Amino acid sequence: MSIPPPPAQDPHVQATAPQPPYGVPGVGAPGAPSAPKKSRKHLIGYPLVALIALGMGAASRGGSTTTAAGGAATTTVTATTTETAPAGGSESTVTETETATETTTVTPKPTGAPSSVPGDGIYEVGRDIKAGTYSSAKPDSGNCYWARLSGTDGLTDILANNNSSGQSLVTIKATDKFFETNGCSEWFRR
């Protein structure tokens, strides 16, 4: 890809740039420096730098807020920049505001094993359920089977078990490894 050469100019014609009106100090007077031009980069760049600086400052000061439920944290950073500059003999004001909001939802981890056994299954003591005394109401199925277990390999791992058609009561020890329940109502720790 080649770039075309610039068009030839007549060496006898001199190009002149338009001059601003006289009478504005420092603007347009012969020999006086011209006023600096504001580029669009400055109008976007300054607020962006301010926004980043405010965001870093808010982060270092812990600028996030947490809702009462503890579920979501929201950080809001607002940067406002106002520039006033002479433009053609009169003043103009440019104001830009940028707001950035970030919301993070944090789900709290459970604080240990639950205090109830919801239904049929084999539950690990200390992880899935807490050790302690549990009761279960009369089963809808007509029969409730439970077992305290030292492992899950077979009959030799049963520490204690029972079948019941009424309310059941069991004390799960911290030394038990698993608790099995089948056909029972929900178990509640006392």
trRosetta pair geometry for C-beta under 8 A, 3 or more apart (Angstrom, degrees):
i j d omega theta_ij theta_ji phi_ij phi_ji
9 13 6.9 -118 173 64 93 103
9 15 7.7 -53 -156 -38 146 115
10 13 4.5 61 78 8 109 106
19 28 5.4 108 167 -140 92 91
20 24 6.8 -50 133 42 123 131
20 27 5.2 -43 89 156 145 101
20 28 3.8 -116 78 -68 85 119
20 34 7.8 127 12 -136 125 101
20 88 7.0 -147 -141 -120 120 66
21 24 6.6 85 84 -5 83 106
21 28 5.8 74 79 125 24 177
21 89 7.1 -11 59 -48 117 136
22 28 5.4 -138 -85 117 46 118
22 29 6.2 88 -134 -87 84 66
23 28 7.9 -9 29 75 53 128
23 89 8.0 25 94 -110 96 124
24 27 4.1 -20 98 57 114 115
24 28 6.2 73 50 26 98 114
24 86 7.6 159 -174 163 126 137
24 89 4.9 -114 -88 -92 131 85
25 29 7.7 -9 -142 -15 35 133
25 32 8.0 -143 180 -163 49 156
26 29 7.2 -42 -89 22 9 113
26 32 5.4 -155 -136 166 38 126
26 33 6.5 -18 -162 69 89 74
26 34 7.8 126 154 -136 74 19
26 35 6.3 92 122 -68 105 82
27 32 7.3 -71 -26 106 12 129
27 34 6.5 63 -127 -144 62 61
27 35 5.1 -12 -91 -21 105 109
27 86 7.6 -133 -40 121 144 130
27 89 7.6 -141 74 -66 149 71
28 32 7.4 6 62 62 30 121
28 34 7.7 69 -51 -113 42 84
29 32 3.9 54 70 3 100 132
35 86 6.4 -107 -137 81 156 106
38 42 5.5 -104 -163 60 80 137
38 43 6.9 75 159 -47 112 96
38 83 7.4 138 -129 133 145 145
38 85 5.7 142 -45 58 134 168
38 87 7.9 -57 17 -87 121 111
38 94 8.0 170 147 8 158 151
39 42 5.4 108 61 -1 71 95
39 43 7.7 -137 104 0 46 87
40 43 5.5 -53 -154 36 45 113
40 44 6.4 26 154 -5 73 108
41 44 6.3 -69 -149 48 29 97
41 45 5.1 26 161 -23 71 124
42 45 5.7 -52 -117 43 25 109
42 46 5.9 27 -179 -21 63 109
42 83 7.7 73 137 -80 111 171
43 46 7.2 -40 -131 28 13 104
43 47 7.7 1 163 2 46 108
43 83 7.4 -116 -105 29 73 142
43 94 6.0 -67 -124 147 112 148
43 96 6.4 122 176 -31 81 143
44 47 6.7 -71 -160 44 30 100
44 48 6.0 26 153 -20 68 119
44 96 7.6 -141 -99 -170 44 172
45 48 5.6 -65 -146 39 28 112
45 49 6.2 27 161 -18 68 106
46 49 5.9 -54 -146 36 29 108
46 50 6.3 27 155 -16 63 108
46 81 5.1 143 118 -161 110 165
46 83 7.4 97 62 -54 161 126
47 50 5.4 -56 -145 40 35 113
47 51 6.1 40 154 -25 68 104
47 79 5.3 141 -166 115 77 118
47 80 7.6 -15 -124 -137 107 15
47 81 4.4 -132 -79 10 83 127
47 96 4.7 -94 -46 99 154 119
47 97 7.6 -151 -143 -106 139 15
47 98 5.3 121 152 1 122 119
48 51 5.6 -50 -146 33 31 114
48 52 6.5 30 155 -16 63 103
48 79 8.0 150 -85 82 14 154
48 98 7.2 33 -84 25 55 166
49 52 5.9 -54 -149 37 31 109
49 53 6.3 30 153 -17 65 108
50 53 5.7 -56 -145 40 31 111
50 54 6.1 29 156 -18 66 107
50 79 4.1 141 110 -160 104 130
50 81 5.8 163 9 -62 155 112
51 54 5.9 -55 -144 38 28 108
51 55 6.2 30 155 -21 62 108
51 77 6.2 110 -161 126 75 118
51 79 3.9 -113 -75 0 70 144
51 98 5.2 -44 -77 87 140 124
51 100 6.4 96 -174 -5 121 121
52 55 5.6 -55 -147 36 30 113
52 56 6.4 28 155 -17 64 105
53 56 5.9 -54 -148 37 30 108
53 57 6.2 29 153 -18 64 108
54 57 5.5 -55 -145 40 32 112
54 58 6.1 33 155 -21 67 105
54 77 5.0 145 112 -165 108 110
54 78 7.5 -79 130 64 159 34
54 79 5.4 -173 11 -78 142 97
55 58 5.7 -51 -142 36 29 109
55 59 6.3 29 156 -19 63 106
55 75 8.0 83 -141 146 82 125
55 77 4.5 -35 -83 -85 77 173
55 100 6.8 -11 -85 66 126 135
56 59 5.7 -54 -146 37 30 111
56 60 6.3 25 156 -15 64 107
57 60 5.9 -58 -146 39 30 106
57 61 6.2 13 159 -5 66 112
57 63 7.4 67 108 -39 64 138
58 61 6.0 -66 -143 48 29 100
58 63 2.7 -46 -176 13 88 163
58 64 7.7 103 152 -44 102 57
58 75 6.4 131 132 -165 131 110
58 77 5.5 -142 6 -91 152 104
59 62 7.8 37 -173 -73 27 23
59 63 6.2 -57 -54 28 31 104
59 75 7.6 29 -81 -150 75 153
63 75 5.8 80 105 -141 90 100
63 77 7.3 63 127 -79 148 89
64 73 4.7 32 163 171 128 112
64 74 6.8 156 -158 75 82 29
64 75 4.3 -55 -98 -74 83 94
64 104 8.0 -22 -149 33 145 113
65 73 6.9 165 80 -155 36 68
65 74 5.8 -22 61 61 88 81
65 75 7.6 151 14 -86 67 48
66 70 6.3 19 164 -119 120 47
66 72 7.5 166 -146 90 60 39
66 73 4.9 -31 -94 -100 76 84
67 70 6.9 -110 79 -26 74 18
67 71 5.9 -26 62 46 123 79
67 72 5.4 38 3 55 122 79
67 73 7.7 -135 -1 -81 74 39
67 74 7.7 62 -43 -2 90 103
69 72 7.9 32 70 14 104 75
70 106 7.5 -75 156 81 73 103
70 108 6.1 20 127 -44 127 125
71 105 5.9 -13 159 -149 81 86
71 106 6.8 180 -169 59 33 61
71 107 7.4 15 -138 -93 76 51
72 103 5.6 1 -178 -174 118 100
72 104 6.7 158 -156 82 67 41
72 105 4.7 -33 -97 -98 84 70
72 106 7.3 156 -99 17 30 70
73 103 7.3 162 82 -154 45 53
73 104 5.0 -12 58 62 93 95
73 105 8.0 179 19 -86 65 25
73 106 6.5 30 -7 -4 104 114
74 101 6.6 -7 -171 -170 99 97
74 102 7.3 164 -152 84 53 47
74 103 4.8 -14 -102 -103 83 80
74 104 7.8 -178 -79 23 39 64
75 101 7.2 167 85 -151 51 50
75 102 5.0 -4 56 57 97 94
76 99 6.7 -7 -169 -170 94 100
76 100 7.4 167 -150 86 49 49
76 101 4.8 -7 -104 -105 82 86
77 99 7.2 165 85 -151 49 53
77 100 5.2 -5 58 57 96 94
77 101 7.9 -175 24 -77 61 45
78 97 6.7 -3 -172 -171 97 98
78 98 7.4 170 -150 87 52 46
78 99 4.7 -12 -104 -104 83 87
79 97 7.2 169 86 -149 50 52
79 98 5.3 -4 57 57 96 91
79 99 7.9 -177 23 -79 61 44
80 95 6.9 -2 -171 -170 93 96
80 96 7.5 175 -147 89 51 46
80 97 4.7 -9 -103 -103 84 88
81 95 7.3 172 87 -147 49 52
81 96 5.6 -4 57 57 93 89
81 97 8.0 178 22 -80 60 46
82 93 6.4 -8 -169 -170 97 103
82 94 7.4 161 -153 82 49 49
82 95 4.8 -10 -104 -102 82 87
83 93 7.3 160 82 -153 46 55
83 94 5.1 -10 59 58 95 98
83 95 8.0 -179 23 -77 61 44
84 91 5.8 10 -175 -173 101 112
84 92 7.4 176 -145 83 61 37
84 93 5.1 -22 -96 -100 84 79
84 94 7.9 178 -80 21 38 67
85 91 7.5 158 80 -145 24 70
85 92 6.8 -23 63 59 69 81
85 94 7.8 -8 18 8 101 108
86 89 7.1 37 -176 -79 102 9
86 90 7.4 150 -151 77 69 18
86 91 6.0 -53 -98 -92 56 65
87 90 6.7 -35 68 70 71 66
87 91 7.4 96 21 -137 79 23
87 92 4.9 -21 28 12 129 119
110 114 7.3 -52 -170 -61 142 79
112 130 6.8 39 151 -77 114 111
113 126 6.3 -174 -29 170 141 15
113 127 6.0 108 -83 124 113 11
113 128 6.0 46 -136 98 113 16
113 129 5.2 122 166 -158 132 6
113 130 4.6 169 81 -52 116 70
114 128 7.8 -31 31 168 90 49
114 129 6.7 -45 66 -109 73 59
114 130 7.5 -137 85 -9 29 94
115 130 6.1 -16 -100 26 60 125
115 132 7.8 -16 -142 54 82 150
115 188 7.2 31 133 -161 88 61
115 189 4.1 -100 -174 32 86 128
116 129 8.0 -103 92 -123 17 101
116 134 8.0 127 -130 -134 48 115
116 186 5.9 14 176 170 118 107
116 187 6.1 161 -163 87 64 62
116 188 5.1 -17 -110 -105 98 58
116 189 6.4 -120 -73 -3 51 84
117 123 6.0 -128 -127 -7 107 159
117 129 5.5 -5 -80 -96 94 140
117 134 6.5 29 5 -156 116 157
117 179 6.9 -92 -101 105 149 130
117 181 5.9 110 139 6 139 152
117 186 6.7 172 81 -163 59 62
117 187 3.8 17 43 48 105 116
118 186 5.8 -23 -140 -122 35 102
119 181 7.4 -169 150 98 26 118
119 184 8.0 173 -148 72 42 75
119 186 6.7 -38 -65 -91 60 74
120 181 6.1 -135 -118 102 41 77
120 182 5.1 53 -132 -117 101 55
120 183 6.9 55 -87 -29 111 38
120 184 7.6 143 -79 35 66 75
121 180 7.5 -128 116 -139 32 60
121 181 6.8 7 48 55 52 83
122 149 7.4 -15 -148 26 110 149
122 152 6.3 80 168 -109 159 122
122 178 5.3 4 -179 -178 98 127
122 179 7.3 164 -155 80 54 38
122 180 4.7 -19 -102 -97 79 84
123 128 3.8 -140 -165 103 89 136
123 129 4.7 57 138 -7 137 114
123 178 6.6 147 75 -159 40 71
123 179 5.1 -20 61 60 96 89
123 180 7.7 173 18 -82 69 35
123 181 7.7 6 2 9 110 102
124 127 4.3 2 97 51 116 114
124 128 4.7 107 46 4 69 105
124 129 7.6 160 78 25 40 75
124 177 7.0 -43 -142 164 73 65
124 178 5.8 -42 -101 -101 48 75
125 128 7.5 -43 -64 50 20 83
125 129 6.1 -44 -112 74 52 86
125 130 7.7 50 -161 -172 70 13
125 131 5.8 55 -172 -72 114 81
125 172 5.9 -165 -112 163 122 120
125 173 7.8 20 -168 82 162 46
125 174 7.0 174 149 -140 126 34
125 176 4.8 103 -23 91 161 88
125 177 6.1 -175 28 177 107 12
125 178 6.4 -140 -12 -83 88 19
125 179 6.1 94 -66 -20 94 98
126 129 8.0 10 -2 76 25 49
126 130 7.3 66 -94 -119 34 44
126 131 7.0 10 -64 -29 74 93
126 174 7.0 75 -69 -150 107 74
129 172 6.9 22 116 94 123 167
129 179 6.1 -49 54 36 144 133
130 189 6.3 15 67 -95 110 157
131 172 5.2 -138 -138 108 58 87
131 173 5.8 -1 -150 168 122 18
131 174 4.1 -73 -36 -73 168 63
131 176 7.0 144 -110 38 100 101
132 171 7.2 -89 151 -147 27 68
132 172 6.3 7 47 56 41 90
132 189 4.8 47 95 -149 137 111
132 190 7.0 -166 154 49 110 68
133 169 7.0 3 -176 -174 98 91
133 170 7.3 177 -149 94 58 38
133 171 4.6 -27 -96 -101 79 80
133 172 7.7 176 -86 19 27 66
133 189 7.1 110 74 -154 47 64
133 190 4.9 -30 90 38 100 115
134 169 7.4 172 89 -150 49 48
134 170 5.6 -11 59 63 92 84
134 171 7.8 162 17 -94 66 31
134 172 6.5 25 -1 -5 113 108
134 187 4.2 25 170 176 130 112
134 188 6.4 152 -152 72 78 29
134 189 5.4 -45 -93 -90 79 53
134 190 7.0 -172 -98 -8 26 82
135 167 6.5 2 -175 178 101 104
135 168 6.9 164 -155 87 53 54
135 169 5.0 -14 -104 -101 82 76
135 187 7.0 155 74 -150 24 68
135 188 6.1 -26 59 59 76 83
135 190 6.3 61 -6 -51 105 109
136 139 7.2 19 140 -67 116 84
136 144 6.2 166 104 -156 138 156
136 146 7.7 160 9 -52 145 138
136 167 6.7 169 85 -158 53 59
136 168 4.5 1 52 54 103 100
136 169 7.9 -161 22 -69 69 38
136 181 7.7 156 -73 -145 157 134
136 184 4.7 -7 170 177 160 115
136 185 4.8 155 -178 63 91 83
136 186 6.8 -177 -128 88 88 28
136 187 4.7 -45 -72 -92 100 69
136 188 7.6 145 -84 12 51 70
137 167 5.8 -39 -138 -107 34 86
137 185 4.4 -31 57 66 83 160
137 186 7.9 22 20 51 96 66
138 165 7.3 16 -151 147 89 53
138 166 5.2 -41 -104 -149 92 45
138 167 5.7 -51 -56 -57 66 62
138 185 7.0 54 74 -16 30 133
139 142 6.4 -73 95 20 103 16
139 143 6.4 -62 75 64 145 17
139 144 4.2 169 -38 -57 137 98
139 164 7.6 125 -4 94 115 82
139 165 7.1 -98 42 -147 101 41
139 168 8.0 27 -37 -11 101 116
139 183 5.5 50 -173 144 153 80
139 184 5.3 -94 -90 -127 118 37
139 185 5.4 -155 -101 -28 57 80
140 185 6.8 102 -9 -80 83 91
141 144 7.3 127 58 -69 109 61
141 183 4.0 -108 72 -160 154 95
141 184 7.9 -63 30 -53 120 20
142 165 6.0 -17 176 -134 56 97
142 183 7.7 -55 57 177 57 126
143 163 6.0 -18 -166 -168 100 100
143 164 7.4 139 -156 72 52 35
143 165 5.9 -34 -93 -90 55 75
143 183 5.2 6 89 130 71 153
144 163 7.0 149 77 -158 50 47
144 164 4.8 -25 60 64 101 87
144 165 7.3 168 13 -88 83 24
144 168 5.2 -121 104 -30 144 140
144 181 7.5 -22 -170 -161 89 88
144 182 7.7 152 -159 80 46 51
144 183 5.4 -153 -103 99 42 89
144 184 3.7 72 -142 -94 108 82
144 185 7.3 -51 -94 6 132 66
145 161 7.0 7 -174 -178 84 106
145 162 7.4 -177 -142 91 49 44
145 163 5.3 -16 -95 -100 78 74
145 180 7.7 -24 121 119 91 99
145 181 7.3 155 89 -155 59 41
145 182 4.6 -9 62 60 103 99
145 183 6.0 62 14 38 81 111
145 184 7.3 -129 44 -41 39 98
146 161 6.4 -174 95 -146 50 65
146 162 5.9 -1 55 52 87 82
146 164 8.0 -9 10 13 101 109
146 168 6.3 135 0 162 135 151
146 170 5.6 -112 119 -46 149 155
146 179 7.1 -10 -169 -178 98 89
146 180 6.6 160 -156 88 48 62
146 181 5.0 -4 -106 -103 85 73
146 182 7.6 -178 -76 22 45 65
146 184 6.2 29 -59 -46 101 148
147 158 5.3 -64 -164 -131 124 96
147 159 7.7 130 175 43 77 67
147 160 7.0 175 -150 91 56 46
147 161 3.8 -12 -102 -99 85 104
147 162 8.0 170 -78 15 56 53
147 179 7.4 168 85 -157 50 48
147 180 4.4 2 53 53 95 109
148 158 7.6 96 71 -164 55 57
148 159 4.4 -58 101 65 99 111
148 160 4.7 25 35 48 111 87
148 161 7.2 -149 21 -68 61 59
148 170 7.0 178 -50 -179 105 123
148 172 6.1 177 -110 -118 109 71
148 173 7.2 60 -163 20 143 87
148 176 4.8 -80 -171 -125 102 139
148 178 7.8 150 -167 86 42 54
148 179 6.0 -20 -109 -107 58 75
149 152 6.5 60 149 -78 149 58
149 157 4.9 32 -163 138 93 103
149 158 6.2 -41 -103 -101 74 43
149 159 6.3 -175 -101 2 16 93
149 176 6.7 87 57 -170 42 95
149 177 6.0 -69 105 66 78 90
149 178 4.0 -20 67 68 115 98
149 179 6.9 -171 18 -80 88 25
149 180 6.0 61 -24 -14 125 104
150 157 4.9 -140 57 -157 77 74
150 159 5.6 110 -36 -53 91 105
150 176 7.1 -100 -84 -141 52 55
150 177 5.4 77 -163 10 31 115
150 178 7.9 -59 24 27 6 85
151 157 4.0 -112 58 -123 78 133
151 177 5.8 28 -72 65 42 154
151 178 7.2 67 -150 9 7 119
152 157 6.4 -122 -60 103 14 169
152 177 8.0 -118 -31 110 78 123
152 178 6.0 56 -64 -5 93 165
153 156 7.0 -26 88 59 105 97
153 157 5.4 128 44 -35 78 130
154 157 6.1 117 60 6 43 100
155 158 5.9 -36 -166 1 49 115
157 177 7.9 -63 -172 52 113 126
157 178 7.9 25 151 43 125 118
158 161 5.4 -36 -165 -26 122 120
159 176 6.3 -121 28 -112 154 96
160 170 7.7 166 103 -144 121 105
161 180 8.0 -12 -113 65 107 109
162 168 6.9 160 94 -140 125 114
162 170 7.4 -165 28 -83 124 109
164 167 7.5 -60 149 84 138 22
164 168 4.6 156 53 -82 153 100
168 184 6.3 -62 30 -132 144 123
170 179 7.7 138 118 -146 142 121
170 187 7.8 -38 44 -137 109 133
172 176 5.4 -98 -169 46 78 148
172 179 5.2 -37 -112 -78 134 134
173 176 4.8 117 60 -17 76 96
176 179 6.5 57 135 -62 138 83
181 184 4.8 -72 -175 31 109 128
181 187 6.5 -131 -91 -27 161 128
184 187 6.7 27 125 -53 133 93
